[in-house]
């Protein structure tokens, strides 16, 4: 592709977004003339979604939710690290100010971040981030090493990573205090599959996990 062709493509791919945005806005106003008036009044979502940055997973589309119904945070491999002020701020705001009822940690099979974490090579700046996934492997090493098929092992690590990130969410003071006071939010762990487009519920036992965590991480009292 020549420089001229590259510039043309970049301009077209940029303009495409604004064309689509205009079309979407017009469609929404046609369906509901008061849509943007209500949207501008504020947000009161029931759900906080913590997902992977992967471009193939549009959270609202796969859940059937619309604008204003889901508060969203995404990062590589859907991690919830207590040293990451970004995700911690999102959790705090969603729980203490938006009063969300559900927190969903959603991973996906074929996650590049999980695969990269299990690649024995120096990945530069990604090393400290991906080490969190390697720690998940260490915690479940016996189970994972017992899976001989590599693809199945990666899939299971994706699931276990989601479970551990749910546990990290529950360790926070915001979750523990809100649940003690209000009876919500509830934390869920899901995994998205590209081959069928379906979400798998890992059926996190929230109350049991909370009880186990509070033996050491009790911040509710």
Backbone torsions as a table, in degrees:
resi	resn	phi	psi	omega
1	UNK	NA	127.1	-178.6
2	UNK	-73.9	167.2	178.8
3	UNK	-60.3	-38.3	-180.0
4	UNK	-65.1	-43.9	179.6
5	UNK	-65.8	-37.6	178.8
6	UNK	-63.2	-46.8	179.5
7	UNK	-62.0	-40.0	179.4
8	UNK	-64.0	-44.1	179.6
9	UNK	-62.5	-44.5	-179.5
10	UNK	-61.3	-41.5	179.4
11	UNK	-66.6	-43.1	-179.8
12	UNK	-65.3	-41.8	-179.3
13	UNK	-68.5	-29.3	175.2
14	UNK	-71.5	-49.3	-177.1
15	UNK	-64.9	-29.2	-179.2
16	UNK	-57.4	-37.7	-178.7
17	UNK	-63.3	-44.7	-178.2
18	UNK	-69.6	-33.5	176.4
19	UNK	-65.7	-42.9	179.2
20	UNK	-67.1	-39.6	179.5
21	UNK	-61.7	-43.8	179.6
22	UNK	-62.7	-42.9	179.5
23	UNK	-63.7	-43.4	179.5
24	UNK	-62.5	-46.5	-179.1
25	UNK	-60.2	-41.2	179.6
26	UNK	-66.2	-40.6	179.6
27	UNK	-65.0	-41.1	-179.2
28	UNK	-66.0	-40.7	178.7
29	UNK	-67.3	-32.7	178.2
30	UNK	-68.6	-42.6	-179.8
31	UNK	-68.9	-40.0	-176.6
32	UNK	-147.9	99.1	-177.2
33	UNK	-57.4	-23.0	-178.1
34	UNK	-96.5	6.0	-173.4
35	UNK	-56.3	-51.2	-175.1
36	UNK	-75.3	-25.4	173.7
37	UNK	-64.0	-45.0	179.4
38	UNK	-69.3	-37.7	-179.2
39	UNK	-63.6	-35.1	-177.4
40	UNK	-76.9	-11.0	-178.7
41	UNK	-75.4	-18.1	-179.6
42	UNK	133.9	178.9	-177.6
43	UNK	-122.5	146.8	176.4
44	UNK	-146.2	62.2	-176.4
45	UNK	-72.1	147.8	174.6
46	UNK	-86.0	-17.9	-170.5
47	UNK	-122.0	139.3	165.0
48	UNK	-110.9	125.2	-179.2
49	UNK	-109.2	121.3	173.8
50	UNK	-112.8	104.8	-173.4
51	UNK	-128.1	-178.6	178.8
52	UNK	-82.6	153.2	179.5
53	UNK	-73.7	-5.7	-178.2
54	UNK	-49.1	129.7	-173.5
55	UNK	-70.5	-10.5	-175.6
56	UNK	-90.1	4.7	-174.4
57	UNK	-123.3	85.3	176.9
58	UNK	-79.0	105.1	-171.0
59	UNK	-54.6	-48.7	-177.8
60	UNK	-65.4	-39.3	-176.5
61	UNK	-64.7	-44.7	-175.4
62	UNK	-77.4	-15.1	178.4
63	UNK	-104.1	-7.8	180.0
64	UNK	74.8	17.1	179.7
65	UNK	-94.8	158.3	-177.8
66	UNK	-112.8	-178.2	178.3
67	UNK	-55.9	132.9	178.7
68	UNK	91.3	-6.1	-176.3
69	UNK	-99.6	-12.5	-177.1
70	UNK	-143.6	128.0	174.0
71	UNK	-90.7	131.3	-167.6
72	UNK	-126.0	134.4	170.3
73	UNK	-130.7	135.9	179.6
74	UNK	-135.6	142.9	172.7
75	UNK	-153.8	174.4	-179.0
76	UNK	-63.3	118.4	175.9
77	UNK	69.5	23.4	173.6
78	UNK	45.2	54.3	-178.1
79	UNK	-91.3	147.9	174.3
80	UNK	-123.5	92.5	-176.3
81	UNK	-103.7	132.9	-176.2
82	UNK	-67.7	-14.8	177.5
83	UNK	-93.1	-3.5	179.7
84	UNK	-91.1	101.7	-176.7
85	UNK	-64.6	-24.4	179.0
86	UNK	-63.9	-59.3	-177.4
87	UNK	-67.1	-35.4	178.9
88	UNK	-65.0	-37.8	177.5
89	UNK	-66.5	-40.3	178.8
90	UNK	-62.4	-47.2	179.6
91	UNK	-60.6	-46.8	-179.5
92	UNK	-59.1	-48.2	-177.2
93	UNK	-65.9	-43.4	-178.3
94	UNK	-62.9	-38.9	-175.8
95	UNK	-82.5	-48.5	-170.9
96	UNK	-85.5	-24.2	-177.4
97	UNK	-112.3	-44.0	-179.5
98	UNK	-85.6	-17.3	178.0
99	UNK	58.7	45.9	179.5
100	UNK	-62.5	150.7	-178.0
101	UNK	-96.7	-24.5	-178.5
102	UNK	-134.2	139.7	171.0
103	UNK	-118.7	123.4	-175.9
104	UNK	-114.1	121.7	168.3
105	UNK	-99.0	116.8	-175.2
106	UNK	-121.3	116.2	172.5
107	UNK	-98.2	-171.8	176.9
108	UNK	-151.8	145.9	177.4
109	UNK	-66.4	147.5	-177.4
110	UNK	75.6	24.8	-177.8
111	UNK	-66.5	121.5	179.8
112	UNK	-63.8	-33.9	178.5
113	UNK	-64.6	-41.5	178.5
114	UNK	-65.9	-42.8	178.9
115	UNK	-64.9	-40.3	179.4
116	UNK	-63.7	-37.2	180.0
117	UNK	-62.6	-29.3	-178.9
118	UNK	-95.8	10.3	176.6
119	UNK	-91.5	121.5	-176.6
120	UNK	-78.2	71.3	176.9
121	UNK	-154.4	159.0	179.9
122	UNK	-74.6	120.2	-179.3
123	UNK	-110.8	21.4	173.5
124	UNK	63.8	-127.5	-176.8
125	UNK	-59.2	-25.4	-179.6
126	UNK	-72.3	-18.2	-174.9
127	UNK	-52.9	-53.9	-178.1
128	UNK	-65.7	-30.0	178.6
129	UNK	-70.9	-47.4	-177.3
130	UNK	-72.4	-17.6	178.5
131	UNK	-61.9	-26.6	177.0
132	UNK	-62.7	-34.7	177.9
133	UNK	-74.9	-38.5	176.9
134	UNK	-62.2	-33.7	176.2
135	UNK	-66.0	-34.7	175.9
136	UNK	-63.1	-42.5	177.5
137	UNK	-60.5	-43.3	-179.1
138	UNK	-61.1	-40.1	-179.6
139	UNK	-66.0	-28.7	-176.3
140	UNK	-120.4	30.5	-173.3
141	UNK	-58.6	-43.2	-176.8
142	UNK	-63.1	-45.3	179.7
143	UNK	-65.0	-45.8	-176.5
144	UNK	-68.0	-39.0	178.9
145	UNK	-68.4	-19.6	178.0
146	UNK	-80.8	-5.7	178.0
147	UNK	-95.9	110.9	-174.0
148	UNK	-77.1	-33.0	-179.7
149	UNK	-76.8	122.9	-174.2
150	UNK	-63.1	-42.5	-179.7
151	UNK	-62.8	-41.9	178.7
152	UNK	-65.8	-36.3	179.1
153	UNK	-64.1	-42.7	178.1
154	UNK	-63.8	-42.9	179.2
155	UNK	-60.5	-42.1	179.8
156	UNK	-67.9	-36.1	177.2
157	UNK	-65.9	-36.6	174.6
158	UNK	-57.5	-45.9	-179.4
159	UNK	-65.9	-44.9	-179.1
160	UNK	-66.1	-33.3	176.8
161	UNK	-64.2	-41.3	177.1
162	UNK	-61.4	-44.4	-179.9
163	UNK	-60.0	-44.5	-179.1
164	UNK	-67.5	-33.7	177.7
165	UNK	-71.6	-33.4	172.4
166	UNK	-60.8	-42.3	178.8
167	UNK	-62.1	-39.3	178.9
168	UNK	-65.4	-37.4	176.1
169	UNK	-61.6	-44.8	-176.2
170	UNK	-68.5	-22.3	177.8
171	UNK	-68.5	-16.5	-173.5
172	UNK	-76.7	149.4	179.3
173	UNK	-63.8	-38.0	-177.6
174	UNK	-57.9	-45.4	-179.1
175	UNK	-67.1	-50.5	-175.9
176	UNK	-61.2	-43.6	-177.9
177	UNK	-71.2	-40.9	179.4
178	UNK	-64.7	-42.0	-178.8
179	UNK	-66.4	-38.9	178.6
180	UNK	-64.2	-38.0	-177.2
181	UNK	-81.5	-43.5	-169.5
182	UNK	-112.5	-18.2	-174.7
183	UNK	84.9	9.6	175.6
184	UNK	-155.9	160.9	11.0
185	UNK	-85.4	162.8	172.8
186	UNK	-103.1	140.9	-179.0
187	UNK	-101.6	133.7	-178.0
188	UNK	-125.5	149.9	174.5
189	UNK	-119.7	121.9	-178.8
190	UNK	-126.7	159.3	173.5
191	UNK	-134.8	133.8	-179.8
192	UNK	-97.5	137.6	178.4
193	UNK	-110.1	126.5	-179.5
194	UNK	-70.2	-31.1	-172.9
195	UNK	-70.9	-28.9	180.0
196	UNK	-124.7	-7.3	178.6
197	UNK	73.9	12.8	-175.6
198	UNK	-101.2	150.9	175.0
199	UNK	-93.1	135.5	176.3
200	UNK	-106.1	124.7	177.4
201	UNK	-86.0	118.5	179.9
202	UNK	-78.9	-1.4	174.1
203	UNK	54.9	56.0	175.5
204	UNK	-62.7	127.8	175.2
205	UNK	-85.1	89.9	-171.2
206	UNK	-59.3	-49.5	-176.4
207	UNK	-64.2	-39.4	178.1
208	UNK	-65.8	-44.4	179.7
209	UNK	-64.4	-40.6	177.9
210	UNK	-61.2	-44.5	179.3
211	UNK	-61.6	-42.3	179.2
212	UNK	-65.5	-40.3	-177.8
213	UNK	-67.4	-38.9	-174.2
214	UNK	-70.5	-9.5	172.8
215	UNK	-61.6	-33.1	-178.3
216	UNK	-116.0	-38.7	-172.0
217	UNK	-107.7	38.7	-176.7
218	UNK	-75.5	111.6	178.6
219	UNK	-120.7	13.0	-175.9
220	UNK	-87.0	-25.2	-175.4
221	UNK	-93.2	NA	NA
